[in-house]
Amino acid sequence: MESATRVKEGEQSPGPTYASPFVTSDGSRFRNSPGLKDVASRTYGSLLAGESTRRWAIRGGAAVVIGLAAGFLVSEWRIGVTIGAAALIGMIVHHMRRQSEVPRWRTPSAAQRKTEAQLRVMQKVGYRVLHARGIPGGNGQIDHFIVGRRGAFAIDSESWDKRLPLRNKLEKLYHGRFSKNERIDEALEEALVAQRLISEELGREIRVRASLAIYGPGMPWDSHRLRGVDIIQGNKVRKWLRTGKDRLTETEIEEIYEAALKVLPQRY
Protein backbone atom coordinates (compact mmCIF):
# COMPACT_ATOMS: atom_id res chain seq x y z
CA MET A 1 0.00 0.00 0.00
CA GLU A 2 1.35 3.36 -0.93
CA SER A 3 2.14 5.78 1.86
CA ALA A 4 -0.55 8.38 2.54
CA THR A 5 2.15 11.02 2.67
CA ARG A 6 3.43 10.36 -0.82
CA VAL A 7 3.32 13.44 -3.07
CA LYS A 8 1.03 12.95 -6.03
CA GLU A 9 2.53 13.00 -9.47
CA GLY A 10 2.68 16.53 -10.91
CA GLU A 11 2.40 18.17 -7.51
CA GLN A 12 5.27 20.01 -5.91
CA SER A 13 6.41 19.07 -2.46
CA PRO A 14 5.69 21.89 0.00
CA GLY A 15 8.71 23.85 1.13
CA PRO A 16 9.99 23.95 4.69
CA THR A 17 8.03 25.83 7.34
CA TYR A 18 10.05 28.59 8.97
CA ALA A 19 9.81 29.31 12.66
CA SER A 20 9.98 33.03 12.10
CA PRO A 21 8.79 35.44 9.39
CA PHE A 22 12.03 37.33 9.70
CA VAL A 23 15.30 36.80 7.89
CA THR A 24 17.90 34.25 8.85
CA SER A 25 21.18 35.39 10.34
CA ASP A 26 22.89 35.45 6.93
CA GLY A 27 19.95 37.15 5.26
CA SER A 28 19.82 34.44 2.56
CA ARG A 29 16.17 33.59 2.84
CA PHE A 30 14.70 36.70 1.25
CA ARG A 31 17.44 37.72 -1.11
CA ASN A 32 16.68 37.04 -4.77
CA SER A 33 13.11 36.10 -3.84
CA PRO A 34 10.25 37.79 -5.72
CA GLY A 35 7.39 39.34 -3.81
CA LEU A 36 9.30 39.93 -0.58
CA LYS A 37 6.45 41.59 1.30
CA ASP A 38 3.84 39.11 0.02
CA VAL A 39 5.95 36.08 0.96
CA ALA A 40 6.64 37.47 4.43
CA SER A 41 2.98 38.28 4.99
CA ARG A 42 1.77 34.83 3.90
CA THR A 43 4.36 33.04 6.03
CA TYR A 44 3.66 35.16 9.09
CA GLY A 45 -0.08 34.73 8.71
CA SER A 46 0.07 30.97 8.28
CA LEU A 47 2.26 30.55 11.35
CA LEU A 48 0.33 32.78 13.72
CA ALA A 49 -3.26 32.46 12.48
CA GLY A 50 -4.23 29.90 15.13
CA GLU A 51 -2.51 31.74 17.96
CA SER A 52 -3.96 35.07 16.86
CA THR A 53 -7.50 33.64 16.71
CA ARG A 54 -7.14 32.23 20.21
CA ARG A 55 -5.86 35.51 21.61
CA TRP A 56 -8.65 37.53 20.02
CA ALA A 57 -11.22 35.05 21.30
CA ILE A 58 -9.86 35.55 24.81
CA ARG A 59 -9.92 39.33 24.44
CA GLY A 60 -13.45 39.28 23.06
CA GLY A 61 -14.62 37.00 25.85
CA ALA A 62 -13.02 39.22 28.48
CA ALA A 63 -14.72 42.29 26.99
CA VAL A 64 -18.11 40.52 27.07
CA VAL A 65 -17.61 39.50 30.70
CA ILE A 66 -16.61 43.05 31.66
CA GLY A 67 -19.62 44.48 29.81
CA LEU A 68 -22.05 42.03 31.43
CA ALA A 69 -20.63 42.68 34.90
CA ALA A 70 -20.86 46.45 34.42
CA GLY A 71 -24.39 46.22 33.04
CA PHE A 72 -25.48 44.03 35.96
CA LEU A 73 -23.98 46.41 38.52
CA VAL A 74 -25.65 49.54 37.11
CA SER A 75 -28.78 47.74 35.85
CA GLU A 76 -28.40 49.35 32.42
CA TRP A 77 -27.39 47.21 29.41
CA ARG A 78 -26.37 50.24 27.30
CA ILE A 79 -23.74 51.22 29.84
CA GLY A 80 -22.54 47.63 29.96
CA VAL A 81 -22.13 47.53 26.18
CA THR A 82 -20.22 50.82 26.24
CA ILE A 83 -17.84 49.66 28.96
CA GLY A 84 -17.30 46.32 27.21
CA ALA A 85 -16.49 48.08 23.92
CA ALA A 86 -14.10 50.46 25.71
CA ALA A 87 -12.33 47.49 27.32
CA LEU A 88 -11.88 45.80 23.94
CA ILE A 89 -10.51 49.00 22.40
CA GLY A 90 -8.07 49.33 25.29
CA MET A 91 -6.84 45.77 24.69
CA ILE A 92 -6.35 46.52 20.98
CA VAL A 93 -4.36 49.69 21.69
CA HIS A 94 -2.20 47.87 24.25
CA HIS A 95 -1.50 45.05 21.79
CA MET A 96 -0.53 47.44 18.97
CA ARG A 97 1.86 49.35 21.21
CA ARG A 98 3.62 46.17 22.28
CA GLN A 99 3.78 44.61 18.81
CA SER A 100 7.38 44.48 17.62
CA GLU A 101 9.36 43.33 14.61
CA VAL A 102 12.23 42.32 16.90
CA PRO A 103 12.28 38.49 16.81
CA ARG A 104 9.88 36.89 19.27
CA TRP A 105 12.71 35.15 21.18
CA ARG A 106 14.13 38.58 22.07
CA THR A 107 12.27 40.96 24.36
CA PRO A 108 12.76 44.54 23.13
CA SER A 109 13.12 47.24 25.75
CA ALA A 110 10.49 49.94 26.16
CA ALA A 111 12.84 52.42 24.47
CA GLN A 112 13.34 50.10 21.49
CA ARG A 113 9.58 49.65 21.09
CA LYS A 114 9.02 53.41 21.14
CA THR A 115 11.64 53.99 18.45
CA GLU A 116 10.30 51.09 16.40
CA ALA A 117 6.81 52.61 16.48
CA GLN A 118 8.19 55.84 14.98
CA LEU A 119 10.11 53.90 12.34
CA ARG A 120 6.95 52.16 11.13
CA VAL A 121 5.76 55.54 9.91
CA MET A 122 9.04 56.07 8.02
CA GLN A 123 8.71 52.64 6.40
CA LYS A 124 5.46 53.80 4.81
CA VAL A 125 7.39 56.52 2.92
CA GLY A 126 10.09 54.23 1.58
CA TYR A 127 12.61 53.81 4.41
CA ARG A 128 13.99 50.30 4.99
CA VAL A 129 14.57 49.16 8.57
CA LEU A 130 16.38 46.33 10.34
CA HIS A 131 16.17 45.73 14.09
CA ALA A 132 18.58 44.12 16.58
CA ARG A 133 21.53 43.60 14.24
CA GLY A 134 24.78 42.26 15.64
CA ILE A 135 28.33 43.46 15.03
CA PRO A 136 30.51 40.59 13.73
CA GLY A 137 33.38 39.74 16.04
CA GLY A 138 31.95 41.53 19.06
CA ASN A 139 29.04 41.82 21.48
CA GLY A 140 27.75 45.12 20.14
CA GLN A 141 24.27 45.59 18.73
CA ILE A 142 22.69 48.21 16.50
CA ASP A 143 19.14 48.48 17.79
CA HIS A 144 17.81 49.97 14.55
CA PHE A 145 19.52 50.24 11.14
CA ILE A 146 17.66 52.55 8.75
CA VAL A 147 18.28 53.51 5.15
CA GLY A 148 16.17 55.95 3.15
CA ARG A 149 16.29 58.95 0.85
CA ARG A 150 18.30 60.96 3.39
CA GLY A 151 20.99 58.34 4.02
CA ALA A 152 21.86 55.37 6.24
CA PHE A 153 21.51 55.58 10.03
CA ALA A 154 22.32 53.48 13.10
CA ILE A 155 20.19 54.20 16.18
CA ASP A 156 20.58 52.79 19.68
CA SER A 157 17.59 53.40 21.97
CA GLU A 158 18.13 54.07 25.68
CA SER A 159 15.90 54.77 28.70
CA TRP A 160 17.64 56.92 31.30
CA ASP A 161 16.45 58.21 34.66
CA LYS A 162 14.25 61.24 33.98
CA ARG A 163 15.05 62.65 37.44
CA LEU A 164 18.67 63.32 36.49
CA PRO A 165 19.51 66.23 34.17
CA LEU A 166 21.30 65.70 30.88
CA ARG A 167 24.00 68.24 30.04
CA ASN A 168 26.90 68.73 27.67
CA LYS A 169 30.11 70.07 29.22
CA LEU A 170 33.36 70.43 27.28
CA GLU A 171 32.42 67.76 24.71
CA LYS A 172 31.33 65.39 27.44
CA LEU A 173 27.80 64.20 28.08
CA TYR A 174 26.70 63.88 31.70
CA HIS A 175 23.56 62.26 33.04
CA GLY A 176 23.48 63.78 36.48
CA ARG A 177 27.07 63.34 37.65
CA PHE A 178 27.65 60.25 35.51
CA SER A 179 29.64 60.48 32.28
CA LYS A 180 28.02 58.82 29.25
CA ASN A 181 30.99 59.21 26.93
CA GLU A 182 31.74 55.49 26.94
CA ARG A 183 28.22 54.73 25.72
CA ILE A 184 28.54 57.37 23.00
CA ASP A 185 31.84 55.92 21.84
CA GLU A 186 30.29 52.43 21.68
CA ALA A 187 27.48 53.70 19.44
CA LEU A 188 30.02 55.40 17.16
CA GLU A 189 32.17 52.27 16.91
CA GLU A 190 29.14 50.13 16.01
CA ALA A 191 28.14 52.54 13.24
CA LEU A 192 31.70 52.71 11.88
CA VAL A 193 31.97 48.92 11.73
CA ALA A 194 28.62 48.73 9.93
CA GLN A 195 29.78 51.45 7.53
CA ARG A 196 33.00 49.58 6.75
CA LEU A 197 31.32 46.21 6.23
CA ILE A 198 28.57 47.58 3.99
CA SER A 199 31.08 49.62 1.97
CA GLU A 200 33.22 46.52 1.44
CA GLU A 201 30.17 44.50 0.41
CA LEU A 202 29.07 47.13 -2.13
CA GLY A 203 32.55 48.01 -3.36
CA ARG A 204 32.01 51.73 -2.76
CA GLU A 205 32.02 54.09 0.20
CA ILE A 206 28.78 54.74 2.05
CA ARG A 207 28.16 56.67 5.27
CA VAL A 208 26.30 55.43 8.34
CA ARG A 209 25.28 58.15 10.76
CA ALA A 210 25.46 57.13 14.43
CA SER A 211 22.95 58.20 17.07
CA LEU A 212 21.53 57.58 20.53
CA ALA A 213 17.78 58.06 21.04
CA ILE A 214 17.34 58.94 24.73
CA TYR A 215 14.03 58.56 26.57
CA GLY A 216 13.48 59.94 30.05
CA PRO A 217 15.48 63.07 30.92
CA GLY A 218 14.62 66.41 29.37
CA MET A 219 17.02 67.94 26.87
CA PRO A 220 17.63 71.54 25.81
CA TRP A 221 17.80 70.36 22.17
CA ASP A 222 15.96 68.06 19.75
CA SER A 223 19.29 66.60 18.60
CA HIS A 224 22.90 67.48 19.32
CA ARG A 225 26.04 66.07 17.70
CA LEU A 226 28.68 65.06 20.23
CA ARG A 227 31.86 63.06 19.66
CA GLY A 228 30.59 62.02 16.22
CA VAL A 229 27.20 60.79 17.50
CA ASP A 230 23.82 62.53 17.36
CA ILE A 231 22.11 62.63 20.76
CA ILE A 232 18.38 62.69 20.03
CA GLN A 233 15.28 63.25 22.11
CA GLY A 234 13.56 59.89 21.92
CA ASN A 235 10.30 61.23 20.53
CA LYS A 236 12.09 63.22 17.80
CA VAL A 237 13.53 60.28 15.84
CA ARG A 238 11.42 60.88 12.72
CA LYS A 239 12.34 64.56 12.67
CA TRP A 240 16.02 63.70 13.03
CA LEU A 241 15.94 61.21 10.16
CA ARG A 242 14.79 63.99 7.84
CA THR A 243 17.91 66.02 8.63
CA GLY A 244 20.20 63.65 6.72
CA LYS A 245 22.16 65.35 3.97
CA ASP A 246 22.63 62.38 1.64
CA ARG A 247 20.34 61.93 -1.34
CA LEU A 248 19.89 58.28 -2.20
CA THR A 249 17.96 56.79 -5.10
CA GLU A 250 15.56 53.88 -4.63
CA THR A 251 18.16 51.58 -6.20
CA GLU A 252 20.85 52.75 -3.76
CA ILE A 253 18.48 52.34 -0.81
CA GLU A 254 17.74 48.75 -1.80
CA GLU A 255 21.41 47.94 -2.38
CA ILE A 256 22.46 49.28 1.03
CA TYR A 257 19.58 47.48 2.72
CA GLU A 258 20.48 44.15 1.10
CA ALA A 259 24.15 44.61 2.01
CA ALA A 260 23.26 45.40 5.63
CA LEU A 261 21.00 42.36 5.72
CA LYS A 262 23.97 40.24 4.70
CA VAL A 263 26.83 41.66 6.79
CA LEU A 264 24.96 42.57 10.00
CA PRO A 265 23.71 39.28 11.48
CA GLN A 266 20.51 38.95 13.48
CA ARG A 267 21.17 39.02 17.21
CA TYR A 268 20.06 35.90 19.04
PESULCOR-V449738 format. One record per residue. N is the residue number from 1. SS is DSSP state (hx for helix, st for strand, lp for the rest). PHI is phi in degrees with one decimal (999 if undefined). Layout:
# PESULCOR-V449738
N/SS/PHI  N/SS/PHI
This chain:
# PESULCOR-V449738
1/lp/999  2/lp/-72.9  3/lp/-65.0  4/lp/-67.9  5/lp/-92.7  6/lp/-66.4  7/lp/-77.9  8/lp/-63.6  9/lp/-62.9  10/lp/91.3  11/lp/-97.8  12/lp/-90.5  13/lp/-69.1  14/lp/-63.1  15/lp/-73.0  16/lp/-69.6  17/lp/-92.6  18/lp/-89.4  19/lp/-80.1  20/lp/-145.7  21/lp/-78.8  22/lp/-96.4  23/lp/-70.6  24/lp/-74.9  25/lp/-63.0  26/lp/-95.5  27/lp/73.5  28/lp/-76.5  29/lp/-65.8  30/lp/-96.6  31/lp/-67.9  32/lp/60.7  33/lp/-109.4  34/lp/-71.5  35/lp/61.6  36/hx/-52.4  37/hx/-66.8  38/hx/-65.8  39/hx/-62.3  40/hx/-61.7  41/hx/-65.9  42/hx/-65.0  43/hx/-63.6  44/hx/-61.1  45/hx/-64.3  46/hx/-66.0  47/hx/-75.6  48/hx/-107.5  49/hx/-58.1  50/hx/-63.3  51/hx/-63.8  52/hx/-63.7  53/hx/-60.3  54/hx/-62.7  55/hx/-65.2  56/hx/-69.6  57/hx/-63.8  58/hx/-64.0  59/hx/-62.7  60/hx/-62.2  61/hx/-63.3  62/hx/-62.4  63/hx/-64.2  64/hx/-63.9  65/hx/-61.5  66/hx/-61.4  67/hx/-63.5  68/hx/-63.8  69/hx/-62.4  70/hx/-65.8  71/hx/-63.3  72/hx/-66.0  73/hx/-67.6  74/hx/-100.0  75/lp/56.7  76/lp/-145.7  77/hx/-67.1  78/hx/-63.0  79/hx/-65.5  80/hx/-62.0  81/hx/-62.1  82/hx/-62.7  83/hx/-66.8  84/hx/-62.3  85/hx/-64.3  86/hx/-64.3  87/hx/-64.8  88/hx/-64.9  89/hx/-60.8  90/hx/-61.4  91/hx/-64.0  92/hx/-63.3  93/hx/-61.5  94/hx/-61.7  95/hx/-63.4  96/hx/-64.9  97/hx/-69.9  98/hx/-91.0  99/lp/-65.4  100/lp/-142.7  101/lp/-85.5  102/lp/-62.9  103/lp/-47.7  104/lp/-65.8  105/lp/-82.7  106/lp/-113.7  107/lp/-99.3  108/lp/-69.3  109/lp/-73.0  110/hx/-60.2  111/hx/-64.2  112/hx/-63.5  113/hx/-65.4  114/hx/-65.6  115/hx/-66.1  116/hx/-59.9  117/hx/-61.5  118/hx/-68.8  119/hx/-70.8  120/hx/-60.1  121/hx/-65.8  122/hx/-67.1  123/hx/-62.9  124/lp/-69.1  125/lp/-110.4  126/lp/103.2  127/lp/-78.5  128/st/-106.8  129/st/-134.9  130/st/-125.1  131/st/-118.4  132/st/52.5  133/st/-102.6  134/st/-82.7  135/lp/-103.8  136/lp/-55.7  137/lp/82.7  138/lp/-152.9  139/lp/-100.5  140/lp/-69.7  141/st/-143.5  142/st/-92.8  143/st/-62.1  144/st/-143.2  145/st/-108.1  146/st/-127.8  147/st/-137.7  148/st/-155.9  149/lp/-58.4  150/lp/-95.0  151/st/126.5  152/st/-110.6  153/st/-137.7  154/st/-121.9  155/st/-119.8  156/st/-106.9  157/st/-104.5  158/st/-134.2  159/st/-108.8  160/lp/-116.6  161/lp/-60.8  162/lp/-71.3  163/lp/-77.7  164/lp/-99.9  165/lp/-72.3  166/st/-111.8  167/st/-145.4  168/st/-107.9  169/lp/-136.5  170/lp/54.0  171/lp/61.0  172/lp/-128.9  173/st/-101.4  174/st/-117.9  175/st/-110.7  176/lp/67.1  177/lp/-99.8  178/st/-98.1  179/st/-75.0  180/lp/-111.5  181/hx/-63.0  182/hx/-62.9  183/hx/-67.1  184/hx/-63.1  185/hx/-64.2  186/hx/-62.9  187/hx/-62.2  188/hx/-66.6  189/hx/-62.6  190/hx/-60.5  191/hx/-65.9  192/hx/-67.1  193/hx/-65.0  194/hx/-60.8  195/hx/-61.0  196/hx/-65.0  197/hx/-65.4  198/hx/-68.9  199/hx/-61.6  200/hx/-64.9  201/hx/-66.0  202/hx/-85.9  203/lp/78.3  204/lp/-153.9  205/lp/-77.4  206/lp/-129.6  207/lp/-111.6  208/st/-120.5  209/st/-88.6  210/st/-89.3  211/st/-157.4  212/st/-122.5  213/st/-95.2  214/st/-105.5  215/st/-111.1  216/lp/123.7  217/lp/-69.9  218/lp/-72.6  219/lp/-129.4  220/lp/-81.8  221/lp/-145.4  222/lp/-76.4  223/st/-152.3  224/st/-145.1  225/st/-85.6  226/st/-143.5  227/lp/56.3  228/lp/84.1  229/st/-126.5  230/st/-85.4  231/st/-94.5  232/st/-115.5  233/st/-63.7  234/hx/-53.0  235/hx/-85.5  236/hx/-114.1  237/hx/-61.5  238/hx/-62.1  239/hx/-63.0  240/hx/-65.1  241/hx/-59.2  242/lp/-78.1  243/lp/-88.7  244/lp/-59.4  245/lp/-99.4  246/lp/-73.4  247/lp/-132.2  248/lp/-102.4  249/lp/-82.5  250/hx/-61.4  251/hx/-64.6  252/hx/-64.5  253/hx/-59.6  254/hx/-66.6  255/hx/-64.5  256/hx/-65.4  257/hx/-60.7  258/hx/-64.9  259/hx/-65.7  260/hx/-63.0  261/hx/-59.0  262/hx/-82.8  263/hx/-95.2  264/lp/-109.1  265/lp/-69.9  266/st/-66.5  267/lp/-79.6  268/lp/-109.8
